Amino acid sequence: MRIWTIWAIWVIWVAGLGITYPSILLADSPLNGDKLITVLRPDHPVDKDFLVYAGAVLEAGYLPASLVESTFLWARQKPQHQARYFREGLIRRARLQGIELPTGQPPLQGTIQGQVLFIVNLGLIKIPVPVPNATVRLADRQTTTDSWGRFSFIQVPFGEYSLQAEGYAGLGKRKGSGQVRLPTRPPSTEPAWIVIYVQ
């Protein structure tokens, strides 16, 4: 009899934890893609990808937090398919505010494009000059600029990145760096643009 009592208490405790855990999770930290996935439990890969995308766009500041939070709380009350309710609700509510979110498969990677420039000072005049054949590094990737100092990185996961550039301009080797963030504004189909000035 004692084993059945312990087992019954354990089942009630686990069931209670399953109900209260999402509430505790919501209260402890701001919404992000991981929290959306944990609480809304997506059934379909497109819904899961949308939750990751929504978290990244929210973190980048392109969606009002109040819009995402209120849609999240509304969708959480649904008995099933909470992630799908969230996706459809957020797309519609964002559109009312002039924000176009992707309705199909959302992007989870983006493109970073930019240009490396060196500033030539001629008294009061400052002329930006492209730096051809400069090396640009992004984490463990690198590329070389073209004759106009332009470069591109494709299939870059969402996040904030520091890029370093190094090349010859003027009479010597020059270095510079810059910060860029993905995703870009919704629907996040445009590349992120950065200009890196070398000194």
Sequence and secondary structure as in RCSB ss.txt:
>XXXX:A:sequence
MRIWTIWAIWVIWVAGLGITYPSILLADSPLNGDKLITVLRPDHPVDKDFLVYAGAVLEAGYLPASLVESTFLWA
RQKPQHQARYFREGLIRRARLQGIELPTGQPPLQGTIQGQVLFIVNLGLIKIPVPVPNATVRLADRQTTTDSWGR
FSFIQVPFGEYSLQAEGYAGLGKRKGSGQVRLPTRPPSTEPAWIVIYVQ
>XXXX:A:secstr
 HHHHHHHHHHHHHHHHHHHHHHHHHHHS   HHHHHHHH  SSHHHHHHHHHHHHHHHTTSS HHHHHHHHHHH
HTSSS HHHHHHHHHHHHHHHTT    SSS  SEEEEEEEEEEEEEETTEEEEEE TT EEEETTEEEE  TTSE
EEEEEEESEEEEEEEEEEETTEEEEEEEEEEES STT  S EEEEEEE 
